[in-house]
């Protein structure tokens, strides 16, 4: 059993780290100019219809869920100090 707990702890740690990096990238793209390619790609919507069945989750739904878990709102990234605390990101000092 201890091996399962260790694996679960490592998975949760890596999952949390990935979500933090995704939110950080999302906010970075939100701050850049509207005509830049990353922003255009983030806001692009396909014109094709989806297949039958339950709709698959997209990247933005994951970002919104991660932001809701941390009680972060759209536009709140203007105050960078508060935003960094909310994301759980700490600057590394060397």
N, C-alpha and C positions, 0 to 999 in steps of 0.2 A: 503493500500500500504506500509506503513512503515515496517510492519511485513515481507513482502516479501523481502524488501531490506535488512533487518537484516539477514534473512535466507540466502540470496544470498551472503552477505558479509562473513558470517560464513563458508559457503560452499567453497567459493574461498580461504579463509584463510587456511582451513584444507586441501584443494586440493594442495595448494602451499607447505604446510608443508610436505605432503606425498611425493610430487615430490622431495623435498630437501633431505628427508631421503632415498629415492630410489637412488638418485644420489650418496649420501654419501656411501651407502652400495656397490654400483657398483664400485666405486673407491677403496674402501677397498678391495674388492675381486680382483680387477685388480693388486693391489700391492702385494698380497700374492703369494707364490710359485705355479708353474704350477701343481704340483702333489697333491695339497690340494683339498679336496672334494668340497668346495664351488666353486672353480674355474672350476673344471671339470663339475659340475652341470650347471654352468652358460653358458659354451661353448657347452654343449651337444645339439646335433641336432637329432630329431626323424627321423627314416628311413621310417616311414609310410607315405603314400600319404595323402594329405589333402582332405577333402570333396569338392564336387563341389561348385561353387559360389565364391563370393569375399573372398579372404584370410582374416582371422581374424588377428588383430594386435597382436603382441607378446610383451613380456615385454621389449625386447631390443629396439624395435621401439619406445616405450614410453620413454625410457631412452634417446635415440638419439634425439627425439623431445624436451624433456626437456632441454637437453644440448644445442641444437641449439637455443632455446628461450633465454638462458643465455649467448650465444656466447662463449661456452666452447667447446674445441676440445679434441679428443683422445690424450692421452699422456701429456696433459697440467697439469695433477695432480702432476707432478714431483715437480713443484714449489708450495708447500702447501699453503703459504700465499696468493698468487694470486688466487689459486683455491678456497680457503675458501671465499674470497671476491666475486668470480664469482658465487658460489653456493648460496650465500646470507645467509650463516650460520655464526652465531656469537657464540663464546664461552660464556657460562654463568658463571658469577663469583658469588661466594657465600660469 
